[in-house]
Amino acid sequence: MKLVWQILAVVLVGAVGGQSVTAAAGNPWLSLLLGGLTVALSVVVYRWVVGRTERRPVTELAWEGARGSLLRGLVIGVAMFGCVIANITFLGDYTVHGFGSPTGAIGLVGFMAGAAVTEELMFRGLLFRLVERGLGTYPALALSSVIFGAAHLLNKDATLLGAVAISLEAGGMLAAAYAATRSLWLPIGLHFGWNYAESGIFGTEVSGNGDVHGLLNASTSGSELLTGGEFGPEASVYAMLFGTLLTVAFLWLARRRGHIVPRQRVERVKALATLAR
């Protein structure tokens, strides 16, 4: 029942916020405002419902160190997508036609921020974290990644390749980033930085969501495997490669810090809980 309330609360705020921002797409300043409100309300609701149902401090959204974690995630996300677009450009498959829409890029800040926060709260804050309690870190990472990728099949220009790519590069990477830090702020910053660079800066499609209005008016061409096709560069082999490398790096850091939850520890916790009854 606790899990149901948590999921319902976060999903409801995310859905209402997402619809509001999408409806305001023609007004970048309103989109920015509504996106900011969605972020604030999502964080408040998550902290309240999780703290109340689990009766504990919500350490995964602690304010201490939040700014630094967000900034580090932002830098990693932008740098990662920069590496992807650099490789596609090297092959001559990314072309800049001129400048795009600065006001559109401003509006995308609100949209991408709202999406990054609500998706991280749902998929890493709830799904990954709670499954990890019962199955351990690695099964939770695999399961949450598959579900995260499958959720993107609902997008306008969704492809099976795109869903598989999202599972491999984003689902694993973001869950591993949470496991390494035990904070949602780093994956939130990483998620936002990646998505905003993809659309707001380089003007390419994000996860098959349709038209973009970024700082650059650009297009990709060539092999779908190398460029991602209609789904966007997230479905490219380069994105999968860099995402996998970051996943391995974050998991290494998580293991070094003792943050990996192994199967035997889960079984021991269950045994102790049974004895305590």
N, C-alpha and C positions, 0 to 999 in steps of 0.2 A: 504493500500500500504506500509506503514511503517513496519508493521508486516511482510509482505512478504519479503521485503528486509532484515530484520533482520534474519529471518529464513533461507533464501537462503544463506546469507553470512556465518552464523555459520555452517550450515549443509555442505556447500561446503568445508570449511576448515577442518571440522571434518572427512568428507568422504575421502578427499585426504590424510590427515594425517594418518587416520586409515589404508587405503590401503597400504600406504608406509611402515608403521611400520610392518604390517602383511607380506608384501613381503620380508622384511629384517629379518624375524624371525630366519633364519639360522645364522645370524651374530649378536650376542647380543650387540656388541659395536655400530654397525650401528643402531640397533633398539633403543638403548638408545639415540643416537643422534637425530634420526628422531622423537622419542617421545618427546624429549625436544623442538625441533623446532615446533612440533604440538602444544604443550602447549603454547609456546610464541606467535605463530602466532594467535592461537584461542583467547587468551586474548586481543591481540592488535586489532584484527578485531572486536571482540565484543564491546570493549570500543569505537572504532571509529564509527561503524555503529549505535550503540544505542545512543551514545552521539550526533551524527549528526541528526538522525531521530527524537529523542525525545527532542533534544535541552535542555539537562540538564547534570549536573555532574553525571558520572556513579558511584554512591556511593556504589553499590553492589560489585564493584571490586576496592574499594579504597585501595591504597597501605598501608595506615596507619593501623597498627594492623594486616596486612595480615599474617605475619610470625607466630605470636602467634595463630591466628585462624587456620591456616593450621596445626600447631603442635598439638593443642588441638583436632582437628578433626582426625588427624593421630592416636593419642593415643586412642581415643574413638573407632575408627574403628578396630584397632588391638586388643584391649581389648575385644570388643564385639565378634569378631570372635574367640578369644581365649576361651571365655566362651562357645561358640557353640561347638568347637572341644573338649573341656574338657568334656562336657556332652556326646558327642558321644563316646569318649574314655572310659568313665566310664562304658558304656554299652558293651565295647569290640568290637565296630563296626568301630574303626579307628586303623589301624595298620601301624607302621613305619617299612619299610624294610631296611632302610639304608639311606645314604646321596644321594642327587640327583645331580643337576647340578648348581654349583655356578655361572658359566657364564650365564647359562640360567636364573637364578634368577636376574642377573644384567640386562639382556635384557628385562625382564618382568617389570622392573621399568619404562622404556620408554613406553611400551605398556599400562600398567595400568595408568600411569600418563596422557597419551594422552586421554584414554577412560574416565577417571574420569573428566577431565577438559571439554572436548567437550560435554559429556552427561549432566553435571551440567549446562553448559551455555545454552544448548537447553531446558532441561526439567524443571529446576528451574529458570534459568535466564530469559528465554523467556516464556515458556508455563505457568508455575505456576504464575509467577509475573504478566503477562498480563491478565490471566484469573481472578486472584484475584482482579484486578481493577474493573472488571465488576460484579463478583459474590460473592466476599468476600473470606476470607481465607479457610473456611472449604470446600465449594464446589470446590474451586480451587485445594485443596489438594486431594480430592477424584478423581476428573477428571484427574489430572496430574498423579496420582498414577496408575490409570487403564491403561492409555496410555503408561506409562513407563513399566509396566509389560507386556502389549501386545507386545511392541517392542522387547522383549526378546524371543518371539515365533519364531523369525527369526534365532535364533542361531542353531548351528549344532545339539546339543543333547537337544533341547528345549522340555519341557513338559508343559502340562496345569497346573499341580501342581506348577511347577517352576515359571510360569508367575503369578499365583495367589500369590505365596509367595513373589515375587519381588514387586508386587503391595502393599502388606500389610506391609512388613518389610522395604523395601528400598525406594519405592516411597513416602510413608508417612513420614518415618524418615528423609529423606533428605529434603523434602519440609518443614517439621516442624523445622529442623535445620536452614534453611534459614529464616523462619518466626521469629524464636527466636532472630536471630542476625542481620537480614536484610543485610547479607553479604554472598556472594557465597564462600568465602574462607573456612569457617567451613565445609559445605557439601562437598566441593572438597577434603579437607583433610580426612574427614570421609569416603568418597567413595573410595579414593585411599587406605587408611589404611586397610579397610575391604577387598577389592579385592586383594591387594598384600599379606596380611596375608593368605588369602585363597589359593592362588596359589604359590606365591613366597616363602613363608615360610613353610606352612604345606603341600604343594604339592597336593591339591585337585582341582577338576574341578571348574571353575568359570562360572556360568550362562549358562551351557551347551555349552561352547565354544570349547570343544575338549581337546586334550592332554595338559598337563602342564609340566613345567620343573623347579620346585622349589628347594629350599635347601634340602628338605626331599623327599625321594622316599616313598610315602605312598599310602594307599588305604582304601576305606570304604566298608563295607558289612552290610547286615542286612536289616531291614525294610526301604523301600523308604521314608516313612513318617518321620522316625527318622534320616536318613542320607542324604536324598535328592536324592538318586539314581544317575542316569547318569547326572542329571542337576547340581549336586554338593550340598554341605551342605546348600547353600542358600535356597534350597527347603525343608529343614528339619523343623520340628515343633519347634525346639530350636531357629533357626534363626528367625522364625516368632514371637516367644515369646519375644526374646530380642529386636527385631526391634520394636515391638509394644510398649514395655515398654519405649524405648528411644523416640518414637514418642510422647507418652503421656507426658514424661518429658519435651521435647522441646516445646510442645504446652502449657504446664503449664508455662514455662518460658516466652514464647511469650505473653501469657495473662497477666502475672505479669508485663511485660515491656510495655504493651499497644500496642503490635504489631499486634494484631488480627484485621483484617478488617471485621467488621460486615456488614450484609446486609443493615441495615438502613443507615450506613454511605455511602455506595455505592449509594443508592437511593438519598441521600441528595446531593452528588456530581453531580449526573446526573441532579437533579432539578436546582442546581446553574448554571450548564453549559447551560441548556435550557434557563434560564432567561437572561444569558449573551449574547445570540445570537441576 
